[in-house]
Each structure stands twice: as C-alpha cells, then as structure tokens.
Amino acid sequence: MKDKNIVVIGGNSGIGKAVAAALSEQGANLFLYSKSGEGTTALDIGRDFSEIPGLPEKVDGVVYCPGTINLKPFHRISIEDFKKEMEINFFGAVRVLQACMKGLKKSDSPSVVLYSTVAVQTGMGFHAGISSAKGAVEGLTRSLAAEWAPSKIRVNAIAPSLTETPLASALLSTPEKKEASDKRHPLGRIGTPEDIASATVFLLSPQSSWMTGQILHIDGGMSNLK
C-alpha cells in the first residue's frame, strides 16, 4: 500500500480510525474526512455535493465508514428514522463514490470498501432500520462491481457483527452487556476495530486483486454457525 492514495470517510473514530492507522503503517497517503473535521477534513455526507475538497487527482482506494446503530421495534421506527438510516449508510456512500469516480478511474489498481452488517444476512429483531439501509449498501456493492469491472475498479463490502467502537458503546456499557454480547458469538467475543481494519486493508491491497462484488462476513461466526 506504499504511496497509494486512500480516501477514508469517517477516518477519526472506531473502524475508520483503525483503518487509517493500519494504512499509515504500510506507507499509504491518507485523505481523511469526517463530519466533525476533528483531525480530518470536514465533510458532511448528509448534504448534497458533487466534489470533495482536497481529493488527489488519482484515487487508489475509497473506504466509507459512517454508520448507525439504532435498534427499535418496527412499530416504533418512523419514516424519518428510516430516511436517516438511508442518508448516513447509503446516500452518503453514493455521494462519495460519485465524487471519487473520476479519480478511481485514473488508478491502475483502484478498490472500494463499503460496510454492511451481519444483520442483513441473519434476520435479527429490532434491526429493521439498519438492515434495510445496509441491504441497500450490499446491492450497491454488487451493482457497482459489475458496472465498474471494465474500468478495473473493484468494489467489495465487509459485513461485521457487533464491534467494540464508540458507535456501539450503548450496547456494551456494562461488563454484563459485554459478556452477554461475547457469548452470542461462536468464537466467544465481539469484534475489534482492528479485526475489521485488517480485512479492509486486504480488500484494498493487491492481495485481493481477483475479488470484486463480494460481501465478507467478518463476524465471529455469527452469520453461519449455531
């Protein structure tokens, strides 16, 4: 990854921060963005834009990290709630990728990594909002992988289970909640940002050069094991 130009949206917290650290260790040129602008360039993915400030002319990789964890019974999820889930998880990714497309086409090995959730494949109660939005992300991943394959732009996604990030803090706020979450996973623990970052770097790197349109389930066995 040395000297590769990698754009990380949401690069100042959680998984995005771990991805940035892993890429920095490998010598990548990082272009980090977040809504707050803390330690990054400010970018509000919830508003319409056609250009991203400070992008390099050539973009070798894009990682889109913003997400949500709003778990509610279906009857309590308003249409506005659904719209907010889609805005952050899906429409923000669409805006970013449209803005980065020209730069990606100038790379000799471009790669895009998006994030889904284990709850898309594995039905889980109270996940209707996030599962719907991330289901759209999985559809986008496969469609763009097909459309952009002639340009050699690879598009893949990672579907994690619960990962220890600030976004998940309410679900892990006590030792009892943490222990219960660990026990739900066949491998006996929830994920770490570094678990997801390692897979992300793999998907950005030449080691995955024959992979596109894939959804990697990095989830402690949650999606396939009982």
C-alpha positions in Angstrom: 0.0 0.0 0.0 3.0 2.3 0.0 2.3 5.6 -1.7 -1.2 4.6 -2.6 -3.8 7.5 -2.3 -6.5 6.2 0.0 -9.7 8.2 0.9 -11.2 7.3 4.3 -14.6 8.7 5.1 -15.2 8.6 8.9 -11.5 8.3 9.5 -11.3 9.8 13.0 -13.2 7.2 15.1 -13.9 3.5 15.5 -13.2 1.3 12.5 -12.2 4.2 10.3 -9.5 5.3 12.8 -8.2 1.7 12.9 -8.2 1.5 9.1 -6.3 4.8 8.9 -3.7 3.6 11.4 -3.2 0.3 9.6 -2.8 2.0 6.2 -0.4 4.6 7.7 1.9 1.8 8.9 2.0 0.5 5.4 3.0 3.9 3.9 -0.3 4.9 2.3 -1.1 8.5 1.6 -4.2 9.2 3.6 -7.0 11.6 2.8 -9.2 11.5 5.9 -12.7 13.1 6.2 -15.3 13.3 8.9 -18.4 15.3 9.7 -16.7 17.0 12.7 -13.4 17.7 10.9 -11.6 16.7 14.1 -8.1 15.6 12.9 -9.5 15.3 9.4 -11.0 17.4 6.6 -14.6 18.3 7.4 -17.2 16.7 5.1 -20.9 16.4 5.8 -22.1 13.3 3.9 -25.7 14.2 4.7 -25.8 17.1 2.3 -25.6 17.1 -1.5 -22.2 17.7 -3.0 -20.5 16.8 -6.3 -16.9 17.4 -5.3 -14.8 16.6 -2.2 -12.3 19.2 -1.1 -8.6 18.1 -1.2 -9.0 14.9 -3.2 -5.9 13.8 -5.1 -6.1 13.6 -8.8 -5.7 9.8 -8.7 -7.6 7.8 -6.1 -6.4 4.3 -5.4 -8.9 3.4 -2.7 -12.1 4.6 -1.0 -13.3 3.4 2.4 -16.7 4.6 3.5 -17.1 4.1 7.3 -20.1 6.2 8.5 -22.8 4.0 10.0 -25.6 3.8 12.6 -26.9 1.5 15.3 -30.5 2.4 16.1 -32.3 -0.7 17.4 -36.0 -0.3 17.8 -39.2 -2.4 17.4 -40.6 -2.0 13.9 -43.7 -0.2 15.1 -41.6 2.5 16.8 -39.4 3.2 13.7 -40.8 6.3 11.9 -40.4 7.0 8.2 -38.0 9.8 9.3 -35.9 7.2 11.2 -35.7 5.1 8.0 -34.7 8.1 6.0 -31.9 9.0 8.4 -30.6 5.4 8.3 -30.5 5.6 4.5 -29.0 9.0 4.4 -26.0 8.0 6.5 -25.4 4.5 5.4 -26.5 4.6 1.7 -26.9 8.0 0.2 -23.7 9.3 1.8 -21.8 6.4 0.2 -23.4 7.2 -3.2 -22.4 10.9 -3.0 -18.8 10.0 -2.0 -18.4 7.4 -4.8 -19.8 9.6 -7.4 -17.3 12.3 -6.3 -14.4 9.9 -6.3 -15.2 8.0 -9.6 -13.1 10.2 -11.8 -10.0 9.7 -9.5 -10.6 6.0 -9.2 -10.5 5.6 -13.0 -7.0 7.1 -13.1 -5.6 4.5 -10.8 -4.0 1.3 -12.0 -5.4 -0.8 -9.1 -8.5 1.0 -7.7 -10.5 -0.5 -4.9 -13.6 0.5 -2.9 -14.6 -0.9 0.5 -18.1 -0.4 2.0 -19.6 -1.8 5.2 -22.7 -3.8 5.7 -23.8 -5.7 8.8 -24.3 -9.3 9.7 -28.0 -8.5 10.3 -28.6 -8.3 6.5 -28.0 -12.0 6.1 -29.1 -13.1 9.5 -32.5 -11.9 10.5 -32.4 -10.1 13.8 -35.2 -8.5 15.7 -35.2 -4.7 16.2 -32.8 -4.3 13.2 -35.3 -3.3 10.5 -33.9 0.2 10.0 -30.2 -0.7 9.8 -30.8 -3.9 7.9 -32.8 -2.1 5.3 -30.1 0.6 4.8 -27.2 -1.9 4.8 -29.1 -4.2 2.4 -29.1 -1.3 0.0 -25.3 -1.0 0.5 -24.9 -4.7 -0.4 -27.0 -4.1 -3.6 -24.9 -1.1 -4.5 -21.7 -3.1 -3.9 -22.7 -5.8 -6.3 -24.1 -3.5 -8.9 -21.1 -1.1 -9.0 -18.7 -4.1 -9.0 -20.4 -5.2 -12.3 -20.6 -1.7 -13.8 -17.1 -0.7 -12.9 -15.4 -4.0 -13.7 -14.4 -2.9 -17.2 -12.6 0.1 -15.6 -10.9 -2.4 -13.2 -12.4 -0.7 -10.2 -13.1 -3.4 -7.6 -16.0 -2.9 -5.1 -16.4 -5.1 -2.1 -18.1 -4.8 1.3 -17.5 -6.1 4.8 -20.4 -7.3 7.0 -19.3 -7.2 10.6 -21.1 -8.3 13.7 -21.0 -6.2 16.8 -17.7 -4.4 17.1 -16.2 -2.5 20.1 -16.5 1.1 18.8 -17.9 4.3 20.1 -20.9 3.7 17.9 -21.7 0.5 19.9 -20.9 1.9 23.3 -24.6 1.9 24.5 -24.8 -1.9 23.8 -21.5 -2.5 25.7 -21.9 -0.1 28.5 -21.6 -2.6 31.4 -19.5 -5.7 32.0 -22.7 -7.8 31.9 -23.7 -6.5 28.5 -20.2 -7.1 27.2 -20.1 -10.6 28.5 -23.6 -11.4 27.0 -22.5 -10.0 23.6 -19.3 -12.1 23.7 -21.3 -15.2 24.4 -23.6 -14.7 21.4 -20.7 -15.2 19.0 -19.4 -18.7 18.3 -15.8 -17.5 18.7 -16.6 -16.2 22.2 -16.0 -12.5 21.7 -17.3 -9.4 19.8 -15.1 -7.8 17.1 -12.4 -5.2 17.5 -11.8 -2.3 15.1 -8.5 -4.0 14.2 -10.3 -7.1 13.1 -12.3 -5.1 10.5 -9.3 -2.9 9.6 -7.2 -5.9 8.7 -9.9 -7.2 6.3 -10.3 -3.7 4.9 -6.6 -3.4 4.1 -6.7 -6.8 2.4 -9.5 -5.7 0.2 -7.6 -2.5 -0.7 -4.4 -4.3 -1.4 -3.1 -6.3 -4.5 -3.6 -9.5 -2.4 -7.3 -9.3 -3.2 -6.8 -8.3 -6.9 -9.2 -11.0 -8.2 -12.0 -10.2 -5.8 -14.9 -7.9 -6.6 -18.6 -7.8 -5.8 -18.1 -9.8 -2.6 -19.5 -9.4 0.9 -17.0 -10.6 3.5 -18.6 -11.8 6.8 -16.1 -10.8 9.5 -18.4 -11.7 12.4 -17.0 -14.2 14.8 -19.1 -16.9 13.1 -22.4 -15.2 13.8 -23.8 -15.5 10.3 -23.2 -19.2 9.6 -22.6 -21.0 12.8 -25.1 -22.1 15.5 
